[in-house]
Amino acid sequence: MGMGNATVAGVNDVTATYWNPAGLATIPNENGVYLGAMHAEWFAGVSKHDYLAATIPMAKEGRRLAISLIRNGIDGIPNTLSLYNDDGSINYDNVTEFSAADYAIMFSHARNMNVKKGKLYVGGNAKVIYRGIGRFATSWGFGIDLGLQYHLNKWKFGFMGNDITTTFNAWSINFTDSERAVLEASGNDVTIKSLEITKPRFTLGARRSFSFKKVELEPEVDVIFTTDGQRNTLVSSKFTSIDLAIGLQALYNDFLSVRAGVSQFQKSKNFDGKESTIMSPSFGIGLKLGLITVDYAYTNPSDGNNRFSHIVSLTYNMRPKKG
């Protein structure tokens, strides 16, 4: 995230389950088990995003399995459907709170394809998605992701296809009769069941390494194609919208990483009617302390209006002892 999400070609640790599962296969088998965790609070703590993952090597060299859990939710939402008593008086004791959260559990597999020239890695996710809005609405869904990485000399290329089969979430609405009456009286349409569709998204990326004694520079550029309708991006059409993510990582002595990036390019109109392009900058730093790696990012996950958030992640390598 410190690199502006430009990481599909270069990700090479346990977080690859999210960015590009093919990157899992770049972890040597002898490194053993990796654990990862991330926590972020967006919009002044209103929205919370958490990520847990673990990866283990398979018996055959160049193959890995992983499992990860993601939660993205908003807690403490007031439920005011019972705010008014039957006589029309207000009773604040009737106000309760609920959470709206999305959960995803992903099962990942990655392997080295052993090509003649360079190195080709392939990986995929099978994910089960649960979405809940208090006790009022719940949905279940299933999706597939597919990723590729190809390394040749100092170049790394990546491809990520999210929801390549299209992900379907079937919703069930669970309002009581009294809650339904309140919603209908206030002009809301209340459905019983509905189907939510997440269409495919594709990302192509390229990264190159430049070495200067103890410092290594790794710039990456990702091109993101969405297929869910016209978006406010650099290239926008009804068929596909195209956006960019650009990032740079400076690695010192395999210990300290400094990162920066820009993403979410959007067109915006000023007060005088003139159109300009805005973007979301991000910064980050990483420290490798033995078998533990700590990463921090300061990034804007929203619309370029300076709603910055702090993101912290931790990875731990449970490397087996050499006998």
C-alpha positions in Angstrom: 0.0 0.0 0.0 3.0 2.3 0.6 3.8 1.8 -3.1 0.3 2.9 -4.2 -0.9 -0.7 -4.6 1.7 -1.3 -7.4 2.8 -4.7 -6.4 1.3 -7.4 -8.6 4.6 -8.1 -10.3 6.9 -7.9 -7.2 5.0 -9.3 -4.2 7.0 -12.2 -2.7 5.7 -12.9 0.8 2.6 -14.2 2.6 0.6 -11.1 1.6 0.6 -12.4 -2.0 -2.7 -14.2 -1.1 -4.3 -10.8 -1.5 -2.1 -9.0 -4.2 -1.2 -12.0 -6.4 -1.1 -15.6 -5.2 1.6 -16.5 -7.7 4.0 -14.6 -5.5 3.7 -17.4 -2.9 5.7 -19.7 -5.1 8.7 -17.3 -5.0 9.2 -18.1 -1.2 11.8 -20.9 -0.9 10.5 -24.1 0.7 13.3 -24.1 3.2 12.0 -20.9 4.7 9.1 -22.9 6.1 5.9 -21.3 7.5 5.1 -17.6 7.2 2.4 -15.8 9.2 1.1 -12.3 8.3 -1.3 -9.8 9.8 -2.5 -6.3 8.9 -4.7 -3.7 10.5 -6.0 -0.5 9.0 -8.5 2.1 10.1 -10.0 4.4 7.4 -11.9 7.6 7.6 -10.8 8.5 11.2 -11.5 5.0 12.4 -15.0 4.6 11.0 -14.0 1.7 8.8 -11.7 -1.1 9.9 -9.8 -3.5 7.7 -8.1 -6.6 9.0 -6.1 -9.4 7.3 -4.6 -12.6 8.6 -2.7 -15.2 6.5 -0.5 -18.2 6.8 1.5 -20.1 4.1 3.2 -23.5 4.3 5.5 -25.3 1.7 4.4 -28.5 0.1 6.6 -31.5 -0.2 7.6 -30.7 -3.7 10.0 -27.8 -4.2 8.4 -24.6 -5.6 4.9 -25.3 -4.3 3.0 -23.6 -1.5 -0.4 -23.6 0.1 -1.9 -20.7 2.0 -5.1 -19.6 3.9 -6.1 -16.1 4.7 -9.0 -14.2 6.3 -10.1 -10.7 5.5 -12.6 -8.5 7.4 -13.7 -5.1 6.3 -16.4 -3.5 8.3 -18.1 -0.6 10.1 -19.1 -1.1 13.7 -21.4 0.8 16.0 -24.0 1.8 13.5 -27.1 3.2 15.2 -30.3 1.3 14.6 -33.1 3.9 14.8 -36.0 1.8 13.4 -37.5 1.6 16.9 -36.7 5.2 17.8 -40.4 6.2 18.0 -43.0 4.6 20.3 -46.4 3.8 19.1 -47.7 7.1 20.4 -45.2 9.0 18.4 -42.9 9.9 21.3 -39.1 9.4 21.0 -37.4 6.8 23.1 -33.6 6.8 22.8 -33.4 3.6 24.9 -34.7 1.8 21.9 -31.7 2.7 19.8 -29.3 -0.2 19.4 -26.1 -0.7 17.4 -25.1 -3.1 14.7 -22.2 -3.8 12.4 -21.9 -4.0 8.6 -19.0 -6.2 7.6 -17.6 -8.2 4.7 -15.6 -11.4 5.4 -13.6 -13.5 3.0 -11.7 -16.7 3.6 -9.3 -17.6 0.8 -7.6 -20.9 0.1 -4.5 -20.4 -2.1 -2.1 -22.6 -4.1 1.0 -21.6 -6.0 3.7 -23.4 -7.9 6.8 -22.9 -10.0 6.2 -24.0 -13.6 9.9 -24.7 -14.4 10.2 -23.0 -17.8 13.4 -23.1 -19.9 14.0 -19.3 -19.8 13.3 -17.2 -16.7 11.0 -18.3 -13.9 7.2 -18.6 -14.3 5.0 -18.8 -11.2 1.2 -19.6 -11.2 -1.2 -19.2 -8.3 -4.9 -19.0 -7.5 -7.4 -18.3 -4.8 -10.7 -20.0 -4.1 -12.6 -17.7 -1.8 -15.8 -17.9 0.2 -17.4 -14.5 1.0 -19.9 -13.7 3.7 -21.5 -10.3 4.0 -23.7 -9.2 6.9 -25.6 -6.1 7.9 -26.5 -6.7 11.5 -29.3 -9.3 11.6 -31.1 -7.5 8.8 -29.3 -8.9 5.8 -26.8 -11.6 5.0 -25.2 -13.0 1.9 -22.9 -15.8 0.8 -20.8 -15.9 -2.3 -17.9 -17.8 -4.0 -15.2 -16.6 -6.3 -11.9 -17.5 -8.1 -8.8 -15.4 -8.5 -5.8 -16.3 -10.8 -2.3 -14.8 -10.8 0.9 -15.1 -12.8 4.4 -13.9 -12.3 7.3 -14.1 -14.8 10.9 -13.2 -13.7 13.6 -12.6 -16.3 17.0 -11.2 -15.2 16.2 -7.9 -13.4 12.6 -7.8 -14.7 9.5 -9.0 -13.1 6.1 -9.1 -14.8 2.8 -9.9 -13.2 -0.9 -10.6 -14.0 -3.8 -10.8 -11.6 -7.3 -11.7 -12.5 -9.8 -11.0 -9.6 -13.1 -12.7 -9.7 -12.3 -14.2 -13.1 -15.5 -16.3 -13.1 -17.6 -13.4 -11.8 -18.5 -13.7 -8.1 -22.1 -14.0 -7.1 -23.4 -13.1 -3.7 -27.0 -14.2 -2.8 -28.6 -11.9 -0.3 -31.3 -12.8 2.2 -33.3 -9.9 3.9 -34.4 -10.5 7.5 -36.5 -7.5 8.7 -39.3 -8.1 11.1 -42.9 -7.1 10.2 -42.7 -4.0 12.4 -39.3 -3.0 10.9 -40.6 -3.6 7.4 -43.6 -1.4 8.1 -41.4 1.5 9.3 -39.2 1.2 6.2 -42.1 1.1 3.8 -43.8 4.0 5.6 -40.7 6.1 5.0 -40.6 5.3 1.3 -38.0 2.5 1.2 -38.4 -0.5 -1.0 -37.8 -3.7 1.0 -36.8 -6.8 -1.1 -36.8 -10.3 0.2 -33.9 -11.7 -1.8 -31.4 -10.2 -4.3 -28.2 -11.2 -6.2 -25.0 -9.1 -6.1 -22.5 -9.6 -8.9 -18.8 -8.7 -8.7 -17.4 -8.6 -12.3 -13.8 -9.4 -13.2 -10.9 -7.0 -12.7 -7.5 -7.5 -14.4 -4.1 -6.0 -13.4 -0.9 -6.1 -15.5 2.4 -5.0 -13.9 6.1 -4.7 -14.5 8.9 -4.1 -12.1 12.7 -3.7 -12.6 15.6 -3.8 -10.1 18.5 -1.4 -10.1 21.4 -2.2 -7.8 23.7 0.4 -6.3 26.1 -1.2 -3.8 23.9 -1.7 -0.7 20.9 0.0 -2.1 18.4 -1.6 -4.5 15.7 0.4 -6.3 12.5 -1.3 -7.5 10.0 0.8 -9.5 6.8 -0.8 -10.6 3.9 0.3 -12.8 0.5 -1.5 -12.8 -2.3 -1.1 -15.3 -5.7 -1.9 -13.9 -8.7 -2.9 -16.0 -12.2 -3.0 -14.5 -15.3 -4.4 -16.2 -18.1 -3.2 -14.0 -19.1 -0.1 -15.9 -17.8 3.3 -16.5 -15.6 4.7 -13.8 -13.9 8.0 -13.2 -10.4 6.9 -14.2 -7.7 7.9 -16.7 -9.4 5.9 -19.5 -13.2 5.5 -19.1 -15.7 3.7 -21.3 -18.8 1.5 -20.9 -16.7 -1.6 -21.8 -13.8 -1.1 -19.5 -12.1 1.5 -17.3 -8.3 1.7 -17.1 -6.3 3.1 -14.1 -2.7 3.3 -13.1 -0.7 2.5 -10.0 2.9 3.6 -9.8 5.3 2.8 -6.9 8.9 2.8 -6.0 10.7 0.8 -3.3 14.3 1.5 -2.1 15.8 -1.4 -0.2 18.9 -0.9 1.9 21.0 -3.9 2.9 18.0 -6.2 3.0 17.0 -4.4 6.2 15.3 -1.1 5.6 12.7 -0.4 2.9 11.4 3.0 2.0 8.4 3.2 -0.4 6.3 5.8 -2.2 3.5 5.6 -4.8 0.5 7.2 -6.5 -2.7 5.7 -7.6 -6.5 6.3 -8.1 -6.1 8.9 -10.9 -9.4 10.7 -11.3 -10.7 13.7 -13.3 -12.1 16.5 -11.2 -13.7 19.9 -12.0 -12.6 23.0 -10.2 -14.9 25.8 -9.1 -14.1 27.6 -12.3 -15.3 24.6 -14.4 -11.8 23.6 -15.5 -11.0 19.9 -15.4 -7.8 18.6 -13.7 -6.4 15.2 -12.8 -6.1 14.3 -9.1 -4.4 11.3 -7.6 -3.8 9.6 -4.2 -0.2 9.6 -2.9 1.1 7.1 -0.4 4.3 6.5 1.6 5.7 3.6 3.5 8.6 2.1 5.4 9.5 -1.5 6.3 12.0 -3.0 8.8 13.3 -6.5 8.7 14.2 -7.6 12.3 15.5 -11.1 12.0 12.5 -13.3 11.3 10.0 -10.5 11.8 9.2 -7.8 9.3 7.2 -4.7 10.3 5.6 -2.5 7.6 3.9 0.8 7.8 2.0 2.8 5.2 0.4 6.2 5.1 -2.1 6.2 2.3 -5.3 7.6 1.0 -7.9 4.8 0.3 -10.7 7.1 -0.9 -11.1 9.8 -3.5 -8.0 12.1 -3.3 -9.6 14.4 -0.7 -6.8 13.9 1.8 -8.6 11.3 3.9 -5.3 9.6 4.9 -5.0 6.4 7.0 -2.4 4.6 8.9 -1.8 0.9 8.0 0.4 -1.5 9.9 1.3 -5.0 9.0 3.5 -7.7 10.6 5.0 -10.9 9.1 6.8 -13.7 11.0 8.9 -16.4 9.4 8.7 -19.7 11.4 11.8 -21.0 9.7 12.6 -24.6 10.8 15.8 -25.2 12.7 18.7 -26.8 10.8 19.6 -30.1 12.3 
